[in-house]
Amino acid sequence: MASIEFKDWLRDNTSLLEGSINLYTRTIKRYLKSADNKIDLENINRFISKSFRESQSPHVKYAFKYYLAFIKKPNLYYKLIKVRNMPRKKLGVYLPESMIKSIIGNIKQDLYRDIAIIQYATGKRAREIITIKEEKINIEHDNNIIKITVEKKGGKEDVAFLSKSYKTILDKYMMGKAGYLFLPRNLRYEDTPEKEKKFNNQRTYYYNALKTAALDTGIERFGTHDFRRNVAEIIKKKTNDIRVVQKLLGHASITTTMRYFSEDDQDVQDAIMEHQNG
C-alpha cells in the first residue's frame, strides 16, 4: 500500500518520467519488503550499499531521496551512505541519413512521426519541438524560411530554422490561435505543473514510438537525443565550422564563442537549409 501511495505522490509532486517513477517505486517496494516496512537509517544504507555492489545502481539512492521526502523525513537523505554513483556515459548512435529516415518512416503514429521529422530537420531537443507554440512560428516569405522560437528547459529561448517545404507538416497542427502545436490546445502557458506533466507524458509516448520504429528497422538502440548527435555530425561535415554547430545546438558555451564572431544567423540558416534539402 505504501509503495502505491508513493507512486501517486511521485506523479503529483515531481516531473519525473513514468519510467523513472516505476523504477523508484519498485526499488522502495523491494526495500520495504526486505526490511519488514521499517524505515531505519542503518537498514537503508545497507540496502543502498548492497544494491550498488551488485549492480552499480545509482538510482537506488535517488529513489530514497524522493521516498524520504514523501514520508516527510527529507533531512535523512544527507545521512545516507556515499557511493561513487557516477552515471554510465551514454554512447551516441550515428547512422547514415537513409537509415534515420527509415526509422522515422516506421513510426506508426502520425503525430510522433511529424515530431521526429521536425526534430531531425532542426537538430533541436525533443522538449523544444514538443513545446512549440503556434504564436512563435514566423514564416519569412521573402527568404522561404520558417523561423521558430523554441523554449529550452529553464525558460530560455532559442531559434529553430525550417525551409518552407515543412509548412505542410506544421499546417496539420496550426489552428490560427494561441496554443501548443503538439500538446493539448487548451493547456495554459503559465500552468507549469500541468504543462510539465503533459509534456513528460508526450515525451514518453514519443520516445517509445521512436524506440519501436528503430527496432522495426533493425536498430536496437536509438533515442530522441540521437537526432541531435546525427544532425550535429552532418552540419559539422557540411560547414567544417564548430561555431555553427554550437549555435545550432544552442549550447551554453556559445556565448563565449560568439564574442569573436558576428551575431548574424545566416550561416546557421544556410547550413540547415542545405541539410534539409539534401
Buried (B, 14 or more C-beta within 10 A) or exposed (E): EBBEEBBEBBBEEBBBBBEBBEBBBEBBBBBBEEBEEEBEEEBBBBBBBEBBEEEBBBBBBBBBBBBBBBEEEEEBBEEBBEBEBEEEEEEBBEBEEEBBBBBBEBBEEEBBBBBBBBBBBBBBBBBBBBBBBBEBBEBEEEBEBBBBBBBBEEEEEBBBBBBBEBBEBBEEBEEEEEBBBBBEEEBEEEEEEEBEBBBBEBBBBBBEBBBBBBBBBEBEEBBBBBBBBBBBBBBBEBBEBEBBBBBBBBEEEBEEEEEEEEEEBEBBBBBBBBBBEE
